[in-house]
Amino acid sequence: MPLYEYKCDSHGSFEVMLSIAERGRAVCCPTCDSATQKVFTMPALRNMAPTMMKAHEKNERSRQAPHVCGSTCSHSHAKKPQPKVPEGQKPPLQSYKGSRPWVIEHA
């Protein structure tokens, strides 16, 4: 269930866990039982797996200033040398050695 944050003018903010179906209902302060306002906050992205968080941060940085590869890049751009194929012949087929989660195989 989602966790919603509300603010009481007298007692400050507090959190309430509500189902999505109840997200629009009025919530009263648990201390003084007065009307409250819903506070819109950023989602808790720090609960993501570290690899997902790193990817998210990289995407956020590149939104305004995309990474442009060049001589100062820290990653390698070296390509494997391709074997020479005699004229008139097709190059040999190459297979992918890693896992392929995007492939749907049929039985």
C-alpha positions as CSV (number, residue, x, y, z in Angstrom):
1,M,0.0,0.0,0.0
2,P,1.2,3.5,-0.7
3,L,2.4,5.8,2.1
4,Y,0.9,9.3,1.9
5,E,2.1,12.3,3.8
6,Y,-0.2,14.9,5.4
7,K,0.4,18.1,7.3
8,C,-1.5,19.4,10.3
9,D,-1.1,23.2,10.9
10,S,-0.7,22.6,14.6
11,H,1.3,19.4,14.9
12,G,3.3,19.2,11.6
13,S,3.5,16.4,9.1
14,F,2.6,12.7,9.5
15,E,2.3,9.7,7.3
16,V,-0.7,7.4,6.6
17,M,-0.8,4.2,4.7
18,L,-3.9,4.0,2.5
19,S,-5.0,1.8,-0.4
20,I,-5.1,3.4,-3.8
21,A,-8.9,3.3,-3.7
22,E,-8.8,5.5,-0.6
23,R,-6.3,8.0,-1.8
24,G,-8.9,10.8,-2.1
25,R,-10.5,10.5,1.3
26,A,-10.0,13.2,3.9
27,V,-7.5,12.4,6.7
28,C,-7.6,14.0,10.2
29,C,-4.6,14.7,12.4
30,P,-4.1,11.7,14.8
31,T,-3.3,14.2,17.6
32,C,-5.9,16.9,17.5
33,D,-8.4,15.4,15.0
34,S,-8.4,18.5,12.8
35,A,-8.5,18.6,9.0
36,T,-5.2,18.2,7.2
37,Q,-3.7,18.8,3.7
38,K,-2.0,16.2,1.6
39,V,1.7,16.9,1.0
40,F,3.2,15.9,-2.3
41,T,6.7,14.6,-1.9
42,M,9.3,13.0,-4.1
43,P,9.1,9.2,-4.3
44,A,11.6,7.2,-2.1
45,L,14.0,6.3,-4.9
46,R,16.8,5.3,-2.4
47,N,15.0,2.0,-1.8
48,M,16.0,0.9,-5.3
49,A,18.7,-1.7,-5.9
50,P,22.2,0.0,-6.2
51,T,22.5,-0.8,-9.9
52,M,19.1,0.6,-10.7
53,M,19.8,3.8,-8.6
54,K,23.1,4.3,-10.5
55,A,21.3,3.9,-13.8
56,H,18.6,6.4,-12.7
57,E,21.2,8.9,-11.5
58,K,23.1,8.6,-14.8
59,N,19.9,9.2,-16.8
60,E,19.1,12.2,-14.7
61,R,22.5,13.7,-15.3
62,S,22.3,13.1,-19.0
63,R,18.8,14.7,-19.3
64,Q,20.3,18.2,-19.5
65,A,23.9,17.4,-20.6
66,P,24.2,14.1,-22.5
67,H,27.5,12.2,-22.3
68,V,29.5,12.7,-25.5
69,C,32.2,10.1,-26.1
70,G,35.6,11.3,-26.9
71,S,39.3,11.0,-26.1
72,T,38.7,11.8,-22.5
73,C,36.2,9.0,-21.8
74,S,37.1,6.5,-19.2
75,H,35.5,3.5,-20.9
76,S,37.1,1.6,-23.8
77,H,36.0,2.0,-27.4
78,A,38.3,-0.6,-28.8
79,K,36.7,-2.9,-31.3
80,K,37.7,-6.5,-31.9
81,P,39.4,-7.0,-35.3
82,Q,37.2,-8.5,-37.8
83,P,38.5,-11.5,-39.7
84,K,39.3,-10.9,-43.4
85,V,36.7,-12.6,-45.7
86,P,37.8,-13.6,-49.2
87,E,35.9,-11.7,-51.9
88,G,32.6,-13.5,-52.9
89,Q,32.2,-15.3,-49.6
90,K,29.9,-14.5,-46.7
91,P,31.4,-13.9,-43.3
92,P,30.9,-16.8,-40.8
93,L,28.0,-16.5,-38.5
94,Q,28.7,-15.3,-35.0
95,S,26.8,-16.4,-31.9
96,Y,26.1,-14.3,-28.9
97,K,27.6,-15.9,-25.7
98,G,25.7,-13.9,-23.0
99,S,22.2,-14.3,-21.7
100,R,19.4,-12.9,-24.0
101,P,16.5,-11.9,-21.8
102,W,14.8,-10.2,-24.8
103,V,14.5,-13.4,-26.8
104,I,11.3,-15.5,-26.6
105,E,12.2,-19.0,-27.5
106,H,9.6,-21.5,-28.8
107,A,9.4,-25.1,-27.7
